[in-house]
Amino acid sequence: MKINREWHLKNKMPTNPSFEERVHWHIEHQKNCNCRPIPEKLVKEIEKKGLRF
Ligand SMILES: [Zn+2]
């Protein structure tokens, strides 16, 4: 697993993020870094809402 530290420093997860903020963060995260996958719970919620990424 590789950490893109530079990306993480520039893109901090907001405090008390909304669902959309979390989804957005994880989508951008996945594009730039693969230190961890999108949490399964979040993936399920995305699918439930029919969001695409
Ligand atoms: Zn990462």
N, CA, C, O and the ligand as a Tripos MOL2 file, in Angstrom:
@<TRIPOS>MOLECULE
protein
  213   211    54     0     0
PROTEIN
NO_CHARGES

@<TRIPOS>ATOM
      1 N           0.8400   -1.2070    0.0000 N.3       1 MET1
      2 CA          0.0000    0.0000    0.0000 C.3       1 MET1
      3 C           0.8720    1.2540    0.0000 C.2       1 MET1
      4 O           1.8230    1.3800    0.7720 O.2       1 MET1
      5 N           0.5230    2.1440   -0.8670 N.am      2 LYS2
      6 CA          1.3010    3.3660   -1.0020 C.3       2 LYS2
      7 C           0.5170    4.5500   -0.4560 C.2       2 LYS2
      8 O          -0.6800    4.6920   -0.7100 O.2       2 LYS2
      9 N           1.2010    5.3860    0.2890 N.am      3 ILE3
     10 CA          0.5420    6.5980    0.7940 C.3       3 ILE3
     11 C           1.0370    7.7950    0.0040 C.2       3 ILE3
     12 O           2.2390    8.0030   -0.1600 O.2       3 ILE3
     13 N           0.1000    8.5630   -0.4710 N.am      4 ASN4
     14 CA          0.4320    9.8100   -1.1450 C.3       4 ASN4
     15 C           0.3450   10.9190   -0.0870 C.2       4 ASN4
     16 O          -0.6820   11.5780    0.0800 O.2       4 ASN4
     17 N           1.4570   11.0920    0.6100 N.am      5 ARG5
     18 CA          1.4560   12.0230    1.7380 C.3       5 ARG5
     19 C           1.1230   13.4550    1.3220 C.2       5 ARG5
     20 O           0.4160   14.1900    2.0110 O.2       5 ARG5
     21 N           1.6600   13.8070    0.1770 N.am      6 GLU6
     22 CA          1.4340   15.1700   -0.3020 C.3       6 GLU6
     23 C          -0.0610   15.4380   -0.4850 C.2       6 GLU6
     24 O          -0.5800   16.4860   -0.0990 O.2       6 GLU6
     25 N          -0.7360   14.4510   -1.0880 N.am      7 TRP7
     26 CA         -2.1750   14.6140   -1.3020 C.3       7 TRP7
     27 C          -2.9080   14.7040    0.0380 C.2       7 TRP7
     28 O          -3.8090   15.5260    0.2090 O.2       7 TRP7
     29 N          -2.5160   13.8580    0.9770 N.am      8 HIS8
     30 CA         -3.1670   13.8590    2.2870 C.3       8 HIS8
     31 C          -2.9780   15.1820    3.0160 C.2       8 HIS8
     32 O          -3.8900   15.6600    3.6900 O.2       8 HIS8
     33 N          -1.8060   15.7670    2.8820 N.am      9 LEU9
     34 CA         -1.5540   17.0390    3.5490 C.3       9 LEU9
     35 C          -2.4170   18.1490    2.9600 C.2       9 LEU9
     36 O          -2.8580   19.0570    3.6630 O.2       9 LEU9
     37 N          -2.6450   18.0520    1.6570 N.am     10 LYS10
     38 CA         -3.4350   19.0910    0.9780 C.3      10 LYS10
     39 C          -4.9250   18.8500    1.0760 C.2      10 LYS10
     40 O          -5.7250   19.7690    0.9000 O.2      10 LYS10
     41 N          -5.3000   17.6020    1.3600 N.am     11 ASN11
     42 CA         -6.7250   17.2470    1.3580 C.3      11 ASN11
     43 C          -7.1130   16.5650    2.6530 C.2      11 ASN11
     44 O          -7.2210   15.3420    2.7290 O.2      11 ASN11
     45 N          -7.3200   17.3850    3.6670 N.am     12 LYS12
     46 CA         -7.7200   16.8090    4.9510 C.3      12 LYS12
     47 C          -9.2190   16.5670    4.9430 C.2      12 LYS12
     48 O          -9.9930   17.3590    4.4070 O.2      12 LYS12
     49 N          -9.6100   15.4600    5.5460 N.am     13 MET13
     50 CA        -11.0360   15.2000    5.7220 C.3      13 MET13
     51 C         -11.5980   16.2750    6.6460 C.2      13 MET13
     52 O         -11.0500   16.5000    7.7260 O.2      13 MET13
     53 N         -12.6920   16.9510    6.2420 N.am     14 PRO14
     54 CA        -13.2400   17.9980    7.1170 C.3      14 PRO14
     55 C         -13.7190   17.4260    8.4490 C.2      14 PRO14
     56 O         -14.0400   16.2410    8.5470 O.2      14 PRO14
     57 N         -13.7630   18.2760    9.4700 N.am     15 THR15
     58 CA        -14.2970   17.8220   10.7570 C.3      15 THR15
     59 C         -15.8060   17.7420   10.6060 C.2      15 THR15
     60 O         -16.4240   18.6130    9.9940 O.2      15 THR15
     61 N         -16.3890   16.7080   11.1570 N.am     16 ASN16
     62 CA        -17.8290   16.4600   11.0060 C.3      16 ASN16
     63 C         -18.2880   16.5940    9.5500 C.2      16 ASN16
     64 O         -19.1310   17.4350    9.2390 O.2      16 ASN16
     65 N         -17.7410   15.7790    8.6770 N.am     17 PRO17
     66 CA        -18.1110   15.8920    7.2610 C.3      17 PRO17
     67 C         -19.5330   15.4190    7.0090 C.2      17 PRO17
     68 O         -20.0240   14.5140    7.6840 O.2      17 PRO17
     69 N         -20.1870   16.0310    6.0420 N.am     18 SER18
     70 CA        -21.5040   15.5470    5.6220 C.3      18 SER18
     71 C         -21.2830   14.3040    4.7600 C.2      18 SER18
     72 O         -20.1580   13.9940    4.3690 O.2      18 SER18
     73 N         -22.3700   13.6040    4.4760 N.am     19 PHE19
     74 CA        -22.2550   12.4060    3.6390 C.3      19 PHE19
     75 C         -21.5880   12.7390    2.3120 C.2      19 PHE19
     76 O         -20.6810   12.0320    1.8700 O.2      19 PHE19
     77 N         -22.0430   13.8230    1.6740 N.am     20 GLU20
     78 CA        -21.4880   14.2210    0.3770 C.3      20 GLU20
     79 C         -19.9950   14.5460    0.4790 C.2      20 GLU20
     80 O         -19.2130   14.1960   -0.4050 O.2      20 GLU20
     81 N         -19.6160   15.2120    1.5550 N.am     21 GLU21
     82 CA        -18.1920   15.5500    1.7300 C.3      21 GLU21
     83 C         -17.3370   14.2930    1.8700 C.2      21 GLU21
     84 O         -16.2390   14.1970    1.3210 O.2      21 GLU21
     85 N         -17.8710   13.3420    2.6150 N.am     22 ARG22
     86 CA        -17.1310   12.0850    2.7930 C.3      22 ARG22
     87 C         -16.9970   11.3510    1.4680 C.2      22 ARG22
     88 O         -15.9160   10.8800    1.1140 O.2      22 ARG22
     89 N         -18.1080   11.2580    0.7350 N.am     23 VAL23
     90 CA        -18.0800   10.5750   -0.5590 C.3      23 VAL23
     91 C         -17.0690   11.2590   -1.4730 C.2      23 VAL23
     92 O         -16.2270   10.6100   -2.0940 O.2      23 VAL23
     93 N         -17.1740   12.5870   -1.5400 N.am     24 HIS24
     94 CA        -16.2670   13.3470   -2.4020 C.3      24 HIS24
     95 C         -14.8070   13.1110   -2.0090 C.2      24 HIS24
     96 O         -13.9430   12.9020   -2.8610 O.2      24 HIS24
     97 N         -14.5570   13.1480   -0.7190 N.am     25 TRP25
     98 CA        -13.1860   12.9500   -0.2370 C.3      25 TRP25
     99 C         -12.6730   11.5700   -0.6490 C.2      25 TRP25
    100 O         -11.5520   11.4430   -1.1390 O.2      25 TRP25
    101 N         -13.4810   10.5520   -0.4530 N.am     26 HIS26
    102 CA        -13.0390    9.1970   -0.7730 C.3      26 HIS26
    103 C         -12.8450    8.9940   -2.2740 C.2      26 HIS26
    104 O         -11.9360    8.2800   -2.6990 O.2      26 HIS26
    105 N         -13.7040    9.6250   -3.0700 N.am     27 ILE27
    106 CA        -13.5440    9.4950   -4.5200 C.3      27 ILE27
    107 C         -12.2270   10.1230   -4.9510 C.2      27 ILE27
    108 O         -11.4630    9.5240   -5.7080 O.2      27 ILE27
    109 N         -11.9670   11.3250   -4.4660 N.am     28 GLU28
    110 CA        -10.7050   11.9890   -4.7980 C.3      28 GLU28
    111 C          -9.5270   11.2050   -4.2230 C.2      28 GLU28
    112 O          -8.4720   11.0870   -4.8470 O.2      28 GLU28
    113 N          -9.7340   10.6770   -3.0270 N.am     29 HIS29
    114 CA         -8.6720    9.9060   -2.3850 C.3      29 HIS29
    115 C          -8.2920    8.6890   -3.2340 C.2      29 HIS29
    116 O          -7.1130    8.4090   -3.4480 O.2      29 HIS29
    117 N          -9.2960    7.9860   -3.7020 N.am     30 GLN30
    118 CA         -9.0560    6.7880   -4.4890 C.3      30 GLN30
    119 C          -8.2610    7.0940   -5.7650 C.2      30 GLN30
    120 O          -7.4360    6.2950   -6.2100 O.2      30 GLN30
    121 N          -8.5310    8.2690   -6.3380 N.am     31 LYS31
    122 CA         -7.8340    8.6570   -7.5640 C.3      31 LYS31
    123 C          -6.3680    8.9690   -7.3090 C.2      31 LYS31
    124 O          -5.5160    8.7740   -8.1760 O.2      31 LYS31
    125 N          -6.0860    9.4610   -6.0940 N.am     32 ASN32
    126 CA         -4.7470    9.9710   -5.8200 C.3      32 ASN32
    127 C          -3.8990    9.1250   -4.8950 C.2      32 ASN32
    128 O          -2.6850    9.3100   -4.8180 O.2      32 ASN32
    129 N          -4.5220    8.2080   -4.2020 N.am     33 CYS33
    130 CA         -3.8130    7.4710   -3.1640 C.3      33 CYS33
    131 C          -4.5360    6.1590   -2.9360 C.2      33 CYS33
    132 O          -5.7510    6.0810   -3.1180 O.2      33 CYS33
    133 N          -3.8050    5.1260   -2.5400 N.am     34 ASN34
    134 CA         -4.4930    3.8700   -2.2240 C.3      34 ASN34
    135 C          -4.0600    3.2930   -0.8910 C.2      34 ASN34
    136 O          -3.8610    2.0860   -0.7520 O.2      34 ASN34
    137 N          -3.9150    4.1780    0.0900 N.am     35 CYS35
    138 CA         -3.5170    3.7070    1.4130 C.3      35 CYS35
    139 C          -4.6520    2.9520    2.0880 C.2      35 CYS35
    140 O          -4.4080    2.0890    2.9320 O.2      35 CYS35
    141 N          -5.8900    3.2670    1.7240 N.am     36 ARG36
    142 CA         -7.0150    2.5040    2.2770 C.3      36 ARG36
    143 C          -8.2080    2.5820    1.3370 C.2      36 ARG36
    144 O          -8.3930    3.5830    0.6450 O.2      36 ARG36
    145 N          -9.0260    1.5190    1.3110 N.am     37 PRO37
    146 CA        -10.1900    1.5330    0.4120 C.3      37 PRO37
    147 C         -11.3270    2.3590    0.9910 C.2      37 PRO37
    148 O         -11.2930    2.7540    2.1560 O.2      37 PRO37
    149 N         -12.3360    2.6140    0.1620 N.am     38 ILE38
    150 CA        -13.5440    3.2770    0.6470 C.3      38 ILE38
    151 C         -14.2320    2.3180    1.6140 C.2      38 ILE38
    152 O         -14.4220    1.1490    1.2810 O.2      38 ILE38
    153 N         -14.6130    2.7890    2.8130 N.am     39 PRO39
    154 CA        -15.2480    1.8710    3.7750 C.3      39 PRO39
    155 C         -16.4930    1.2090    3.1780 C.2      39 PRO39
    156 O         -17.2780    1.8410    2.4700 O.2      39 PRO39
    157 N         -16.6490   -0.0740    3.4830 N.am     40 GLU40
    158 CA        -17.7520   -0.8470    2.9250 C.3      40 GLU40
    159 C         -19.1050   -0.1980    3.2130 C.2      40 GLU40
    160 O         -20.0020   -0.1910    2.3700 O.2      40 GLU40
    161 N         -19.2310    0.3470    4.4240 N.am     41 LYS41
    162 CA        -20.4740    1.0080    4.8300 C.3      41 LYS41
    163 C         -20.8010    2.1860    3.9080 C.2      41 LYS41
    164 O         -21.9460    2.4000    3.5110 O.2      41 LYS41
    165 N         -19.7550    2.9300    3.5880 N.am     42 LEU42
    166 CA        -19.9460    4.0990    2.7220 C.3      42 LEU42
    167 C         -20.3030    3.6500    1.3000 C.2      42 LEU42
    168 O         -21.1580    4.2490    0.6480 O.2      42 LEU42
    169 N         -19.6400    2.5940    0.8310 N.am     43 VAL43
    170 CA        -19.9350    2.0600   -0.5030 C.3      43 VAL43
    171 C         -21.4050    1.6430   -0.5790 C.2      43 VAL43
    172 O         -22.0820    1.9140   -1.5710 O.2      43 VAL43
    173 N         -21.8910    0.9840    0.4710 N.am     44 LYS44
    174 CA        -23.2890    0.5500    0.4950 C.3      44 LYS44
    175 C         -24.2370    1.7350    0.4470 C.2      44 LYS44
    176 O         -25.2530    1.7050   -0.2480 O.2      44 LYS44
    177 N         -23.8970    2.7800    1.1910 N.am     45 GLU45
    178 CA        -24.7460    3.9730    1.1990 C.3      45 GLU45
    179 C         -24.7470    4.6510   -0.1590 C.2      45 GLU45
    180 O         -25.7730    5.1580   -0.6150 O.2      45 GLU45
    181 N         -23.5730    4.6540   -0.8080 N.am     46 ILE46
    182 CA        -23.4670    5.2410   -2.1460 C.3      46 ILE46
    183 C         -24.3590    4.4590   -3.1070 C.2      46 ILE46
    184 O         -25.0800    5.0450   -3.9140 O.2      46 ILE46
    185 N         -24.3030    3.1220   -3.0110 N.am     47 GLU47
    186 CA        -25.1160    2.2840   -3.8830 C.3      47 GLU47
    187 C         -26.6020    2.4970   -3.6220 C.2      47 GLU47
    188 O         -27.4050    2.5500   -4.5540 O.2      47 GLU47
    189 N         -26.9550    2.6160   -2.3520 N.am     48 LYS48
    190 CA        -28.3450    2.8250   -1.9660 C.3      48 LYS48
    191 C         -28.8870    4.1120   -2.5790 C.2      48 LYS48
    192 O         -30.0280    4.1750   -3.0380 O.2      48 LYS48
    193 N         -28.0450    5.1230   -2.5740 N.am     49 LYS49
    194 CA        -28.4560    6.4120   -3.1240 C.3      49 LYS49
    195 C         -28.2820    6.4740   -4.6440 C.2      49 LYS49
    196 O         -28.6490    7.4560   -5.2900 O.2      49 LYS49
    197 N         -27.7160    5.4040   -5.1920 N.am     50 GLY50
    198 CA        -27.5540    5.3420   -6.6410 C.3      50 GLY50
    199 C         -26.5120    6.2910   -7.1930 C.2      50 GLY50
    200 O         -26.5830    6.7050   -8.3510 O.2      50 GLY50
    201 N         -25.5370    6.6360   -6.3550 N.am     51 LEU51
    202 CA        -24.4810    7.5350   -6.8120 C.3      51 LEU51
    203 C         -23.4550    6.7420   -7.6140 C.2      51 LEU51
    204 O         -23.2100    5.5640   -7.3550 O.2      51 LEU51
    205 N         -22.8740    7.4110   -8.5770 N.am     52 ARG52
    206 CA        -21.8460    6.7630   -9.4010 C.3      52 ARG52
    207 C         -20.5140    7.4330   -9.1600 C.2      52 ARG52
    208 O         -20.4270    8.6330   -8.9010 O.2      52 ARG52
    209 N         -19.4830    6.6220   -9.2540 N.am     53 PHE53
    210 CA        -18.1530    7.2230   -9.2290 C.3      53 PHE53
    211 C         -17.1630    6.3780   -9.9700 C.2      53 PHE53
    212 O         -15.9870    6.7330  -10.0520 O.2      53 PHE53
    213 ZN         -4.4740    7.7940    1.3940 Zn       54 ZN54
@<TRIPOS>BOND
     1     1     2 1
     2     2     3 1
     3     3     4 2
     4     3     5 am
     5     5     6 1
     6     6     7 1
     7     7     8 2
     8     7     9 am
     9     9    10 1
    10    10    11 1
    11    11    12 2
    12    11    13 am
    13    13    14 1
    14    14    15 1
    15    15    16 2
    16    15    17 am
    17    17    18 1
    18    18    19 1
    19    19    20 2
    20    19    21 am
    21    21    22 1
    22    22    23 1
    23    23    24 2
    24    23    25 am
    25    25    26 1
    26    26    27 1
    27    27    28 2
    28    27    29 am
    29    29    30 1
    30    30    31 1
    31    31    32 2
    32    31    33 am
    33    33    34 1
    34    34    35 1
    35    35    36 2
    36    35    37 am
    37    37    38 1
    38    38    39 1
    39    39    40 2
    40    39    41 am
    41    41    42 1
    42    42    43 1
    43    43    44 2
    44    43    45 am
    45    45    46 1
    46    46    47 1
    47    47    48 2
    48    47    49 am
    49    49    50 1
    50    50    51 1
    51    51    52 2
    52    51    53 am
    53    53    54 1
    54    54    55 1
    55    55    56 2
    56    55    57 am
    57    57    58 1
    58    58    59 1
    59    59    60 2
    60    59    61 am
    61    61    62 1
    62    62    63 1
    63    63    64 2
    64    63    65 am
    65    65    66 1
    66    66    67 1
    67    67    68 2
    68    67    69 am
    69    69    70 1
    70    70    71 1
    71    71    72 2
    72    71    73 am
    73    73    74 1
    74    74    75 1
    75    75    76 2
    76    75    77 am
    77    77    78 1
    78    78    79 1
    79    79    80 2
    80    79    81 am
    81    81    82 1
    82    82    83 1
    83    83    84 2
    84    83    85 am
    85    85    86 1
    86    86    87 1
    87    87    88 2
    88    87    89 am
    89    89    90 1
    90    90    91 1
    91    91    92 2
    92    91    93 am
    93    93    94 1
    94    94    95 1
    95    95    96 2
    96    95    97 am
    97    97    98 1
    98    98    99 1
    99    99   100 2
   100    99   101 am
   101   101   102 1
   102   102   103 1
   103   103   104 2
   104   103   105 am
   105   105   106 1
   106   106   107 1
   107   107   108 2
   108   107   109 am
   109   109   110 1
   110   110   111 1
   111   111   112 2
   112   111   113 am
   113   113   114 1
   114   114   115 1
   115   115   116 2
   116   115   117 am
   117   117   118 1
   118   118   119 1
   119   119   120 2
   120   119   121 am
   121   121   122 1
   122   122   123 1
   123   123   124 2
   124   123   125 am
   125   125   126 1
   126   126   127 1
   127   127   128 2
   128   127   129 am
   129   129   130 1
   130   130   131 1
   131   131   132 2
   132   131   133 am
   133   133   134 1
   134   134   135 1
   135   135   136 2
   136   135   137 am
   137   137   138 1
   138   138   139 1
   139   139   140 2
   140   139   141 am
   141   141   142 1
   142   142   143 1
   143   143   144 2
   144   143   145 am
   145   145   146 1
   146   146   147 1
   147   147   148 2
   148   147   149 am
   149   149   150 1
   150   150   151 1
   151   151   152 2
   152   151   153 am
   153   153   154 1
   154   154   155 1
   155   155   156 2
   156   155   157 am
   157   157   158 1
   158   158   159 1
   159   159   160 2
   160   159   161 am
   161   161   162 1
   162   162   163 1
   163   163   164 2
   164   163   165 am
   165   165   166 1
   166   166   167 1
   167   167   168 2
   168   167   169 am
   169   169   170 1
   170   170   171 1
   171   171   172 2
   172   171   173 am
   173   173   174 1
   174   174   175 1
   175   175   176 2
   176   175   177 am
   177   177   178 1
   178   178   179 1
   179   179   180 2
   180   179   181 am
   181   181   182 1
   182   182   183 1
   183   183   184 2
   184   183   185 am
   185   185   186 1
   186   186   187 1
   187   187   188 2
   188   187   189 am
   189   189   190 1
   190   190   191 1
   191   191   192 2
   192   191   193 am
   193   193   194 1
   194   194   195 1
   195   195   196 2
   196   195   197 am
   197   197   198 1
   198   198   199 1
   199   199   200 2
   200   199   201 am
   201   201   202 1
   202   202   203 1
   203   203   204 2
   204   203   205 am
   205   205   206 1
   206   206   207 1
   207   207   208 2
   208   207   209 am
   209   209   210 1
   210   210   211 1
   211   211   212 2
@<TRIPOS>SUBSTRUCTURE
     1 MET1         2 RESIDUE 1 A MET
     2 LYS2         6 RESIDUE 1 A LYS
     3 ILE3        10 RESIDUE 1 A ILE
     4 ASN4        14 RESIDUE 1 A ASN
     5 ARG5        18 RESIDUE 1 A ARG
     6 GLU6        22 RESIDUE 1 A GLU
     7 TRP7        26 RESIDUE 1 A TRP
     8 HIS8        30 RESIDUE 1 A HIS
     9 LEU9        34 RESIDUE 1 A LEU
    10 LYS10       38 RESIDUE 1 A LYS
    11 ASN11       42 RESIDUE 1 A ASN
    12 LYS12       46 RESIDUE 1 A LYS
    13 MET13       50 RESIDUE 1 A MET
    14 PRO14       54 RESIDUE 1 A PRO
    15 THR15       58 RESIDUE 1 A THR
    16 ASN16       62 RESIDUE 1 A ASN
    17 PRO17       66 RESIDUE 1 A PRO
    18 SER18       70 RESIDUE 1 A SER
    19 PHE19       74 RESIDUE 1 A PHE
    20 GLU20       78 RESIDUE 1 A GLU
    21 GLU21       82 RESIDUE 1 A GLU
    22 ARG22       86 RESIDUE 1 A ARG
    23 VAL23       90 RESIDUE 1 A VAL
    24 HIS24       94 RESIDUE 1 A HIS
    25 TRP25       98 RESIDUE 1 A TRP
    26 HIS26      102 RESIDUE 1 A HIS
    27 ILE27      106 RESIDUE 1 A ILE
    28 GLU28      110 RESIDUE 1 A GLU
    29 HIS29      114 RESIDUE 1 A HIS
    30 GLN30      118 RESIDUE 1 A GLN
    31 LYS31      122 RESIDUE 1 A LYS
    32 ASN32      126 RESIDUE 1 A ASN
    33 CYS33      130 RESIDUE 1 A CYS
    34 ASN34      134 RESIDUE 1 A ASN
    35 CYS35      138 RESIDUE 1 A CYS
    36 ARG36      142 RESIDUE 1 A ARG
    37 PRO37      146 RESIDUE 1 A PRO
    38 ILE38      150 RESIDUE 1 A ILE
    39 PRO39      154 RESIDUE 1 A PRO
    40 GLU40      158 RESIDUE 1 A GLU
    41 LYS41      162 RESIDUE 1 A LYS
    42 LEU42      166 RESIDUE 1 A LEU
    43 VAL43      170 RESIDUE 1 A VAL
    44 LYS44      174 RESIDUE 1 A LYS
    45 GLU45      178 RESIDUE 1 A GLU
    46 ILE46      182 RESIDUE 1 A ILE
    47 GLU47      186 RESIDUE 1 A GLU
    48 LYS48      190 RESIDUE 1 A LYS
    49 LYS49      194 RESIDUE 1 A LYS
    50 GLY50      198 RESIDUE 1 A GLY
    51 LEU51      202 RESIDUE 1 A LEU
    52 ARG52      206 RESIDUE 1 A ARG
    53 PHE53      210 RESIDUE 1 A PHE
    54 ZN54       213 GROUP 0 **** ****
